[in-house]
Amino acid sequence: MALKYKIDVLEALKEKGFSSYTLRKEKHFSESTIQKLRNKESISWDNLNTICRLLGCDIGDVLEYQKEE
């Protein structure tokens, strides 16, 4: 994958007061999306939008492009 996470998304959300339980309970993310974030796997644009909204950041603060060799 050429796109890489620059931050630990779940840790950043936790610092903003969103535990995994809260994220599921308030229906921000499904359990499968939370698991993908734990494993640093790709997620949908809608979920990336939600991350940016909750963290108050831009997509470039979350992801970076790394050229594949």
C-alpha positions in Angstrom: 0.0 0.0 0.0 1.4 3.4 -1.0 -0.6 5.3 1.6 0.6 5.0 5.2 -0.8 6.2 8.5 1.3 9.0 9.9 -0.3 8.6 13.4 -1.7 6.0 15.6 -5.4 6.9 14.8 -6.9 5.1 17.7 -4.4 6.6 20.2 -5.1 10.1 18.8 -8.9 9.5 19.1 -8.4 8.3 22.7 -6.5 11.5 23.5 -9.6 13.4 22.3 -11.9 11.3 24.5 -13.0 8.6 22.1 -12.3 5.1 23.4 -13.0 2.1 21.1 -16.1 1.5 23.1 -17.3 5.1 22.6 -16.5 5.0 18.9 -18.7 1.9 18.6 -21.5 3.0 21.0 -21.8 6.4 19.2 -21.8 4.6 15.9 -18.8 6.5 14.5 -17.1 3.2 13.4 -18.0 -0.4 13.2 -16.0 -3.1 15.0 -14.4 -4.1 11.7 -13.2 -0.6 11.0 -11.7 -0.3 14.4 -9.9 -3.6 13.9 -8.6 -2.3 10.5 -7.3 0.8 12.3 -5.6 -1.4 14.9 -3.9 -3.4 12.1 -3.1 -0.2 10.1 -5.1 -1.4 7.1 -6.9 0.7 4.6 -10.4 2.1 5.4 -13.1 3.9 3.4 -13.1 7.6 2.5 -16.2 8.0 4.7 -14.3 6.7 7.7 -11.3 8.9 6.9 -13.6 11.8 6.8 -15.0 10.9 10.2 -11.5 10.6 11.6 -10.6 14.1 10.4 -13.9 15.5 11.8 -13.4 13.9 15.2 -9.7 15.0 15.4 -10.2 18.4 13.8 -7.4 17.8 11.3 -6.7 17.4 7.6 -6.2 14.1 5.7 -2.5 15.0 5.4 -2.2 14.9 9.2 -3.4 11.3 9.1 -2.0 9.8 5.9 1.1 10.1 3.8 2.0 8.8 0.4 5.1 6.6 0.2 6.4 5.7 -3.2 6.5 2.0 -3.7 9.8 0.6 -5.0 
